[in-house]
């Protein structure tokens, strides 16, 4: 395990640092890297619910696997188990009792993984890759909700092979979130639908998109009474919209903000705009985290409408993020998210290491020759050396201490002392040399 | 711009970020004003209130010009820079007053359109230069339907295609298809940047009436390597072809077709088929404006299924705009309002949902080619469904058509005659 300050490769990496002379920026925040991370891009992360003692992290990757780690309080991560699909895994979620994990994959199926027996059975079938999967626990029913690119939303009782209900979507499902009794689905063509889940799932309202470009990720937030009251929607245009379902004053309460853009202050030069790959809300404080293709993550306070913190830039896009059930741990995945499909040209013929050729972000466009990319793909699937394809999971400990240090957040200051665990962030401020975990 | 009174008194709080003009200092439109104080008091910046949103809504990319935002500062109190409080109310009003794009416009409306077009051009420039994901739909104003000509492909879909091609060892065709998509996007962006008359007209009708997005290279998802990348885009038969190749034509086809809808409610499915090019997605143009209350806010949404639309009111494409301010609109427009309209939706919601799109998608899938072709040809040929011959109109209706604006209450139920339309 790499503690703070050390960046030696471990786990999957064979060779040590980059062959080239560039600085190693894969973990600029000096957060804990998870051992045995997946071999290909990580599409989704999910922490275990509070009903399970301890913290378990599930990650689905484009290498067709789903991996589970136990995360101990010391920060140590222990790989526990793994399941395979026949296609890349796009979404994962836990059941409410923490005994089962549901995984959705491009092989058009969703599986239920029983952790105690380490068996996975198929519980859902679609006509196209399943993009989202969520567990719904209602007083009178519980089911799995799967959203797919076949424009349907299906609800499955895990015991039956026929869906309990099928709802049509206007377009392919791109992202969804569920906090009972509310569910939000964002589709292609800027579609946005809210469902209410009481008694049985039904469409509640279709909302005109507050964003002008493709929807990428969505997350529901709760109000002070712990009831879901709105959602945050991220697009590919570096913008997040905060939208309340029934606000007292829609024009004032709903807003959008820009994020994940380069040179924010220098407005004369054209900015680089990056997609928002994931949004997660802190379960206790209600602040939100966004991760983007620019390789940064940021924390925001939507009520005060301020940005709290932005990380340093990682060398790869951050493709997924997740808080654990009490908000002590923030996990983010650094891996390529296919965002750099650009014109061929500069990337073509650019010198790069053999193993990085696949990461030649053109994704095919800037590959030298198909043969070349084929070779490097094979190589990248085996433990990659530190190149663009290196994927890590990182930890940010004691995150809430960062909140406490922001004088604007007096409400959080009480928690500083409680979360005594040092994170690298706090460490920097206290200039402590050692790790006191 | 307005002169800043506070600056004249020597006490403007915003300095060079102030929106109003500081004569003698800087005139550049800078940041946002904060007419309201934050309860917490300290120097937080930057989110709008509802007023003054006019220019913001139209030129969203200019938001970046405003307050220096904490992007590069990680210290305390960085702030969100641009906020829009989602108020496009001004915008709606602007549209509400304007009629069909082909009639003469009052100066206000012209200004609106100009701003809109400028906004679009700016957005296109930003899109190109910023390196953001290119396979995305786009709408010039939030809450309005998408502009045609852009296909929505998520990175995961593209990547999956890559994986599929990889296994079939056919990487070159993947490269070709992506290249093709990029070219198409680039063409469309250039088209929008250099607005000539035809694209302008198409755009305006897009924005007002709503347009159906072509189902994108959704041929991506469903077809395999072999069939992939045939001319234009495969799959969904019609759609992408229309959107990409005939972008102008189809649009005006829509504008014209939409006027045909009121010809009879019974004909609405046919209309719906004509108007939409993609299965499942349809923007019945007039319905965009109408949305009867019981149909809920889905009506004002560009994806509403045609079956759910009730063309109870007359339907000239200019009408929804004017009705927008009328009572019909009110319950529908506030998507946040909740209230009765939503309640009404709640129950039929789940049922109608599954019921409607299915039959409609069948209609679309099958007839879309033929109808879309006929739509484009209808511009040329006078179709009875789309235009009424002059002699069939009553005197009053003729008068209405001939006047500059429709008067509420006297709006004709039949589409106008071809002669009166000047494209």
Interface residues (C-beta under 8 A of the other chain):
Chain A: X43 X62 X87 X88 X90 X106 X128 X129 X131 X149 X151 X165 X166 X167 X168 X170 X171 X172 X174 X188 X189 X190 X191 X196 X200 X201 X202 X203 X204 X205 X206 X207 X208 X209 X210 X211 X212 X213 X214 X216 X235 X236 X237 X238 X241 X243 X244 X245 X246 X247 X250 X251 X252 X253 X254 X255 X256 X257 X258 X261 X262 X263 X264 X265 X267 X270 X271 X272 X273 X274 X275 X300 X304 X305 X306 X307 X308 X309 X310 X337 X338 X339 X340 X341 X342 X343 X344 X363 X364 X365 X367 X370 X373 X374 X377 X405 X406 X407 X408
Chain B: X40 X42 X44 X46 X47 X48 X49 X50 X60 X63 X64 X65 X68 X69 X70 X71 X72 X74 X76 X77 X78 X79 X80 X81 X82 X83 X84 X85 X86 X87 X89 X123 X126 X129 X130 X131 X132 X133 X134 X135 X136 X137 X138 X139 X140 X141 X142 X143 X144 X146 X152 X154 X155 X156 X157 X158 X159 X160 X162 X163 X166 X169 X171 X172 X174 X175 X178 X179 X182 X213 X216 X218 X221 X222 X280 X281 X296 X297 X298 X300 X301 X302 X303 X304 X305 X334 X335 X336 X337 X338 X342 X345 X346 X347 X349 X350 X353 X354 X356 X357 X358
